[in-house]
Amino acid sequence: MPGDVSAIALSGADFLREHLRARLTLVMLIALPAVFVLVSASVLDEFAAALGGSVAGNSASALGAGWAAAFLAGALGFFQVASSREADRRLALAGMGAARVAVARISASILLGLLVSTVAFLTLWLTAGIAHPAHAFAAILIFALIYIGIGTLVGSVLSDPLEGSLTVAFVFLIDAFSGPGMSGSGGIAQLMPTRKAADVLIAAGSGQGSPSGDWIAVGLTTLGALLLAATAFWLSARPRSS
Amino acid sequence: MRAEGLEKGFHRGLPPRRRRVEVLKGASLEVRRGELVGLVGENGSGKSTLMKIVVGLLERDAGTVERGGKLGYCPQTPLLWEKLTVEEHFELFARAYELDPAEAAAATENLLEELQFGRYRGYRIEDLSGGTRQKLNLALALMHRPDLLLLDEPYSGFDWETYLRFWEISERRRDAGMGILIVSHFLSERERLDRVYELRDGRCLET
């Protein structure tokens, strides 16, 4: 058992290193939160008004940080599955096993999610200030973890980088523009994955707490997303039928 | 290793033009200890499909595969992680093979020397030539001293000197008792092989 934990931890560290050595990933890690928090937030109130909603000030900045973390985590989740599927399968076959490869991958993904959330949160904190920093950080991390689930799910179905990236971006756009404060709160908006996390983040941005029901809802959504990601990694490392 | 009556088909295209292509139609082959066996066939004849089924990477529609001992597999395309170094690949596979640190270090040094790519040990895969990637691909299949070695087009990208060394390595391991199956679309060195199968119309014919 200790050998298992050590093998998983070291392999997870390798998978994490693999992503952090990509220069573009590092550039995006800094640039995207800056773009979303500084630029998008400044025009978000007008954009939201055009869509029929209202969000402004620190709530808009906080939402921008959540979106930045979500988009980065979704893209990284996609590439974790799509770019290494065959090599992971070979490693599983060599004796690592699909379950241990999946745990190593999900560990690396959670650490990547933590990293992008930290950068997005720090950008938000340093530029806009935030009344409820702990709530804001938790909500941003939840955005990232939910999108790890979405990214890995897309990666388990599509392997082409262009198709996969566009699909993650499409889901992200629908989710973001139908979220609270944007196009309204009825219909499909209620079914969007980051709906409750966005409520918590907007509340934290405006200096308010959130009801425990919202926290339970985001907790369950996050758990579901991580289970989805773990399943996608496991299926990708198993023998395939075609 | 004995595979009997393997069948495999794939669906191709989208409706209404979706059709099923039968690639393997009862293919059987055997590799014994201390034997160097070739599997040849035209492009698209199903050699890699057969290999993946034997290895366990692909599910079969019908048939049986019996394998004993440790398995080493060298895929046709080097399946590696672009941003990791050669040394990190050895470490990753040593953990998968559950080698102890001393065994892993000895195997790594031996293979780097045997295949003569030790100077690239700190290089990332993205910085390696195709031939050096292929050397690592082969070395990873050999590092745990398998009882059965399955090689899918293992020498593509090798220069002449490395190609000759590959055969020396294979023969040495065969003489030490390893069973080896080499897949290729052509085998120019039939005299080096103990037996050759040809995959034709989804079946293996011993030639």
Interface residues (C-beta under 8 A of the other chain):
Chain A: G3 A7 L10 S11 D14 R17 E18 H19 R21 A22 S83 S84 E86 A87 R89 R90 L91 L93 A94 G95 M96 P239 R240 S241 S242
Chain B: F10 H11 V55 G56 L57 L58 E59 L71 Y73 P75 T77 L79 L80 W81 E82 K83 L84 E88 E91 L92 F93 R95 A96 Y97 E98 R124 L140 H144
